[in-house]
Amino acid sequence: MWQEGDEFGPRDMVLTREQLVRYAGASGDFNPIHYDDERARGFGLPGVIAHGMLNMGLMARVLKEEAPAGACLERFGVRFRSMVRPGDPITIGGRVTAIESSDGKTRAHLQVTLGVRDGSPAVSGEAVLSWPAS
Amino acid sequence: MVKYDPDRIGERSEPRVHEIEKGAIRRFAEALGETDPVYFDLEEAERQGYSGLLAPPTFPFTLRRNPIPGLRLPRAGVIHGEQEFTYGRPICSGDVISVVSWLEDVKVREGSRGPMTLVTAASEGSHQDGTMAFWARSVMIVMEGVE
């Protein structure tokens, strides 16, 4: 079980254009800034960028993969700080900031970040997971 | 430009009802590189006590909502600033989820690239029996001069 101060990650990955297109299709978000370089540049961007919600989804995936079996996500919130482009090497990690018990449940509070490797966090978030107290 | 009516802050939209399909959950989980069978394999999901395939945590964002009363955002140049979910009873394939949305707050701030408008909107998804499925809050940033 998690203890205060436990860390997970860093989990390294690289987003591909294919993933952006798949995510556009699966989420129904067809904003051209996520698949059309020219139109993305027309909006003052350097080229296509990843959906914020794709980044948040990847963070949630890692969070659930790293969580104790049977843990359930109660709350997850993020702040999108900078953009992520396909081909950028990214890394996802987290830290347990507090553990508390109430109502027969143990709750872990975590900080989760998605960063472009060797850079500042592109997305920073906080999550609460709980599981039945043993 | 953001157009909004401060008198309509908190006014709930018409509910929009969604039937949650297995294919939609699988495609969404696949797009995120998920491998947990709870998102793909009905038998395994049921073995774990779910009534259908479990929807991943950020899936609720894909559920369309009706227009937010009193708010009109520009068609382009809107940046997603923050996103938050609180979860109730999990969403599974076969569930029918009703989503309502409302405007929470509009603020103007001085940013490094000029004035920007921060729009906070919330939505709530409910199961058919009225149990809360999720509550979500989004902050959208609109830069000045965007039409």
Interface residues (C-beta under 8 A of the other chain):
Chain A: M13 Q19 R22 Y23 G25 A26 S27 G28 D29 F43 G52 M53 L54 M56 G57 L58 A60 R61 L63 K64 E65 C72 L73 E74 R75 F76 G77 V78 R79 F80
Chain B: A24 R27 F28 E30 A31 L32 G33 E34 D36 P56 P57 T58 F61 T62 R64 A76 G77 I79 H80 G81 E82 Q83 E84 F85 T86 Y87 P90 R137
